[in-house]
Amino acid sequence: MKLKRTLALSLAAVTLAGTLAGCGGTAAGEPQSPDTGLPASAPAVQSLSAAAPQAAGSPKYVFLFIGDGMSYPQFQAASDYLGAMADDDDGILGGNVPLSFMNFPVAGSAVTYDSTSFCPDSASTATAISTGHKTYSGTINMDETATVAYKTIAEQLKAQKNFKIGVISSVNLNHATPAAFYAHQASRGSYYEIGEELVQSGFEYFAGGGLLKPTGSDSDKTSLYDLAAQAGYKVVQTQAGAEKVTAADGKVLIIDEHLADSDAFAYENDRPEGAWALSDYVAKGIEVLDNDTGFFMMVEGGKIDWACHANDAGSTIADTIALSEAVDVAIEFAKSHADETLIVVTGDHETGGLTIGYAGTDYDTYLANLSNQKISYAKFDSDYVAKYRENKTSFEDVLKDVEALFGLKTTGSEGDTLVLTEYELGLLKSAYEKTMSEAGSKEYTQAEYVLYGTYEPLSVTITHLLNNKSGISFASYAHTGLPVAVFAQGAGEELFEGFYDNTQIYAKMASLLGVAE
């Protein structure tokens, strides 16, 4: 299948030489299509939606929340964790505490495969959700030949309904999922070209992590931030500036002030005191976008996926709860617009093969153990592991930090489920030795990859041990083929019932909103 994709892209290379550059950014003086905002030379743009009248009771305000990497295990683990933390220690399990969207009146399921695999990536799955078309992994809103671009629901709503559009993400704004609502590229790695399309989109509100490759792969291009300012965007990179943003500013590009790994938001369990959460950017987005005609807002909880790739259950749960709190803001807005608002919450795919249950805990779970985790694996890497190498820190001293930051210990009272067994301590020491011996690149054997993936051996072993002692386990460092849930509340909610393909999420929204090519 991957070979087939390579051949298809190779055959398209000549055709793409001019069109892809145009799809990413307009050459000087090149006219743009008034319907799509794309350069006139861009590939033909297709849409699945038929010319249909807007449905009765059509929503005027649409929120689409995408938990990247979030399927049933992620939100159920978060819900069960909250239930475990609420237990009163009387020996009777009180059950889970539902996240807000788990109480929505409609719940469906969507299949996530793409043209490459039953374990798809974020670019292709977001393309399916935003345009109703399948494509290859790594491709954004283009067909398998990389010569035809697809219109997105956001572009259609802006062009045909004059809706205001917002795109929010806890990761980089030119990363795959947010890009799938405004860009058209054969490769999700074309960050600069994707950024150019962000600027050209004219969408009123962008907020999230920093733009990747803002001056191009060779750092020789005009900064995307400068291009945005030239195109009339108010570019804001401080929280104080974001707080002052109003609808009167017109088009706004807000970059979080407290960027962390890979210039994305900090993980929720690392977020500095007083720093804006994902929910704050949703609230500001409503302020900027609210109008009598209507708006569409896509909100991505992107670091759910990143945490699952690293098999960090504590950070996964924290960021899933953060997404739920962002949904709460939309729910509050809908109270004043009950008959005009639609809120859809879904995932693009599942990441990590997360499951509630572990061979070492049999039928038991100890999810409250996860409350002992104070920071994410990423912050542990940057703030601790680097210093361990530099200072040649002893294993005994590392164990002190492990206990303080993750709760894992070498001694404790009988029945303390956080006490490491001799076997577990051996795994941790081996990981410590691997981490301390590395001088840069990770050349892992197959056995080592199964243990560590591409992550820091010490850090991922700590999270694995804490996960397992809590009754949580992961099967992969990549994506899986699980279906995702689709929750809906509001105008047209009933359409989202059932079990269907992820392309139908687009089709259902398009039908409700009456958009067409």
Helices and strands as residue ranges (DSSP letters): H 2-11, H 13-24, E 45-46, E 61-67, H 72-86, G 100-103, E 106-111, H 122-131, E 149-150, H 153-161, E 164-172, H 176-179, H 191-201, E 205-209, H 224-230, E 233-236, H 239-244, G 247-249, E 251-255, G 261-263, G 268-270, H 278-289, E 295-301, H 303-309, H 313-334, E 341-347, E 350-351, E 355-356, G 359-361, G 367-372, H 377-380, I 381-385, H 386-391, H 395-406, H 422-437, H 446-452, H 457-470, E 472-473, E 479-480, E 484-490, G 493-496, E 498-501, H 503-513
